[in-house]
Amino acid sequence: MDELKSLRGLMKEETFKGRGFTNKMRENILDEIHSKQPKSFSLPKKPIFAPIMSVLFFAACFSIFVYFGGTQLGIFGSNASAPLYEASDRPEVLGREFKYITKVPFEVKNVSTKTGDGPTGSRQVITLMGPEKQTIRISFQLLEPGTDTTLSQDPVKVGSSQGSYTESEDALKVSMLTWIEGDAMYDMTYMPARSGVTLSKDEMIKLAESFR
């Protein structure tokens, strides 16, 4: 740009004298020199695509971290409105006087049975376990006539039967439901283990109402 300014200053009338330039040539040269204006200088624009993608990636990673961290700490409940699976393989040790669960909130990988003593006699305990060690443990017991069946926890209805519900207060919530149908008392406990899927009172009642 400095060279062009200097050249303009030199191109006076006397520059062309004795040089063999015609008037027409002189006018064309002067017009060409004086018509050249310096182009405006602008910095190249910074690309904005990469910073935007970086921000979106960070936000996605942070959201995933918060969700899974919160689930492990019990801050967020993973609601078990998950698909219900069939549990129709009734253990042979279970008497015909009892109903048996037909819907569970996980795919059953293992079933174990145990006979023990209950408050009013012997009882059968059946444990169903899922792929992440989530567990449903159900005890089945026949009640003797005249047995006090007062249920002291949160009263609920399982179909037309009386029952009670309670749950633990720690981060990994354990849900417990007891109900009585005729002479049979059922006690069902759900433990989420490392699945992070907890069950609400209504969901426990839904499982109990699947007994057939």
C-alpha positions as a printed Julia matrix, in Angstrom:
212×3 Matrix{Float64}:
   0.0     0.0     0.0
   2.95    2.41    0.72
   4.43    1.68   -2.72
   1.15    2.52   -4.43
   0.91    5.82   -2.55
   4.46    6.7    -3.55
   3.77    5.84   -7.18
   0.74    8.09   -7.22
   2.88   10.97   -5.97
   5.44   10.46   -8.71
   2.96   10.37  -11.57
   2.9    14.11  -12.25
   2.66   15.8   -15.66
   6.44   16.06  -16.01
   6.83   12.32  -15.53
   5.52   11.72  -19.03
   7.54   14.46  -20.83
  10.17   13.19  -23.24
   9.07    9.59  -22.68
   7.18    9.02  -25.91
   3.75    8.82  -24.15
   0.73   10.1   -26.01
  -1.97   12.01  -24.18
  -4.24    8.99  -24.4
  -1.61    6.65  -22.9
  -0.89    9.12  -20.12
  -4.57    9.46  -19.22
  -5.07    5.68  -19.16
  -2.07    5.14  -16.87
  -3.16    7.84  -14.45
  -6.74    6.59  -14.38
  -5.55    3.04  -13.68
  -3.23    4.05  -10.84
  -5.63    6.44   -9.12
  -8.59    4.05   -9.4
  -6.91    1.27   -7.33
  -8.18    1.51   -3.78
  -6.75   -0.64   -1.02
  -8.98   -3.5    -0.09
 -10.3    -3.52    3.44
  -8.5    -5.97    5.65
 -10.57   -8.35    7.76
  -9.55  -11.16   10.02
 -10.79  -14.6     9.04
 -13.82  -15.6    11.03
 -13.19  -18.22   13.65
 -15.03  -21.46   13.03
 -17.94  -21.86   15.46
 -18.89  -25.46   14.65
 -16.13  -27.05   16.75
 -16.84  -25.03   19.94
 -20.57  -25.8    19.67
 -19.9   -29.53   19.33
 -17.55  -29.38   22.33
 -20.23  -27.75   24.47
 -22.87  -30.29   23.38
 -20.51  -33.19   24.08
 -19.7   -31.86   27.55
 -23.4   -31.36   28.35
 -24.25  -34.91   27.24
 -21.44  -36.43   29.31
 -22.43  -34.39   32.35
 -26.09  -35.47   32.04
 -25.12  -39.14   31.84
 -22.81  -38.78   34.85
 -25.5   -37.06   36.95
 -28.16  -39.63   36.04
 -26.14  -42.75   36.76
 -24.52  -41.23   39.81
 -27.93  -40.23   41.14
 -29.34  -43.69   40.49
 -26.53  -45.36   42.41
 -26.99  -42.97   45.33
 -30.74  -43.38   45.34
 -31.36  -39.75   44.36
 -33.22  -40.76   41.23
 -35.53  -43.74   41.36
 -35.51  -46.0    38.41
 -39.18  -46.76   38.31
 -39.92  -50.38   37.73
 -42.73  -49.75   35.39
 -40.46  -51.9    33.34
 -42.02  -54.69   31.3
 -43.48  -57.42   33.48
 -42.19  -60.92   32.82
 -44.01  -64.24   33.14
 -43.28  -66.38   36.19
 -45.6   -69.28   35.5
 -43.28  -72.12   36.6
 -44.94  -72.96   39.87
 -42.58  -74.8    42.27
 -43.74  -78.34   43.03
 -43.22  -77.91   46.78
 -45.95  -75.26   46.91
 -49.3   -76.65   48.05
 -52.43  -76.17   45.95
 -54.0   -74.16   48.75
 -51.74  -71.26   47.78
 -51.75  -68.98   44.77
 -48.48  -68.19   43.0
 -47.06  -65.05   41.39
 -47.39  -64.85   37.58
 -45.86  -61.4    36.86
 -42.46  -60.13   38.0
 -40.48  -56.97   37.08
 -37.42  -58.85   35.81
 -36.48  -61.94   33.86
 -36.23  -64.79   36.35
 -32.83  -66.48   36.21
 -33.03  -68.62   39.33
 -35.72  -69.98   41.68
 -34.97  -71.49   45.07
 -37.27  -72.94   47.72
 -36.95  -73.39   51.45
 -39.18  -74.73   54.2
 -39.01  -72.89   57.53
 -40.92  -72.05   60.67
 -43.27  -69.1    60.78
 -45.14  -67.39   63.61
 -48.03  -69.85   63.29
 -46.38  -72.98   61.96
 -44.33  -74.12   58.98
 -44.08  -72.0    55.86
 -42.68  -72.22   52.37
 -40.25  -69.55   51.19
 -39.68  -69.15   47.47
 -36.99  -66.79   46.13
 -36.87  -65.51   42.55
 -33.68  -63.82   41.35
 -33.0   -61.7    38.26
 -29.89  -61.07   36.14
 -28.68  -58.2    38.36
 -29.4   -60.06   41.63
 -32.71  -58.25   42.06
 -34.83  -60.51   44.23
 -38.43  -61.29   45.15
 -38.82  -63.42   48.25
 -42.3   -64.76   49.04
 -43.37  -66.71   52.1
 -46.56  -68.81   52.06
 -48.24  -69.82   55.3
 -51.58  -71.33   56.34
 -53.24  -69.68   59.32
 -54.87  -71.62   62.09
 -58.49  -70.69   62.86
 -58.66  -67.84   65.34
 -55.16  -66.55   64.56
 -54.72  -62.82   65.21
 -54.19  -61.38   61.74
 -53.88  -57.71   62.64
 -51.49  -56.05   60.18
 -49.76  -53.06   61.77
 -48.12  -51.39   58.76
 -49.6   -49.07   56.13
 -52.98  -50.71   55.32
 -53.63  -51.55   51.69
 -56.04  -53.55   49.58
 -54.88  -56.42   47.4
 -57.94  -57.05   45.3
 -60.61  -57.51   47.97
 -58.14  -58.76   50.59
 -56.64  -56.84   53.5
 -52.92  -56.18   53.51
 -50.15  -53.89   54.7
 -47.17  -52.26   53.05
 -43.83  -50.96   54.29
 -40.46  -50.02   52.81
 -36.96  -49.37   54.1
 -35.72  -45.8    54.38
 -32.2   -46.31   53.06
 -31.02  -45.38   49.57
 -31.51  -48.9    48.22
 -35.22  -49.19   48.95
 -36.59  -52.59   49.95
 -40.37  -52.97   49.54
 -42.49  -55.36   51.64
 -46.13  -56.34   51.25
 -48.2   -58.72   53.4
 -51.77  -59.77   52.7
 -54.26  -62.48   53.67
 -56.62  -64.4    51.42
 -58.85  -66.84   53.25
 -56.62  -69.04   55.41
 -53.45  -68.18   53.49
 -51.02  -65.42   54.4
 -48.54  -64.11   51.83
 -45.46  -62.06   52.66
 -43.6   -60.62   49.64
 -40.3   -58.71   49.78
 -38.6   -57.05   46.81
 -34.88  -56.13   46.9
 -33.48  -54.13   43.94
 -29.83  -55.18   44.52
 -27.57  -53.57   41.93
 -30.33  -53.12   39.31
 -31.26  -49.71   40.77
 -34.94  -50.44   40.0
 -37.18  -49.81   42.99
 -40.87  -50.69   43.37
 -43.58  -48.41   44.72
 -46.52  -49.49   46.84
 -48.85  -49.57   43.83
 -46.39  -51.69   41.86
 -46.05  -54.17   44.71
 -49.85  -54.44   44.86
 -49.92  -55.05   41.09
 -47.53  -57.98   41.54
 -49.62  -59.36   44.41
 -52.77  -59.15   42.31
 -51.07  -61.28   39.64
 -51.13  -64.31   41.98
 -53.17  -67.14   40.48
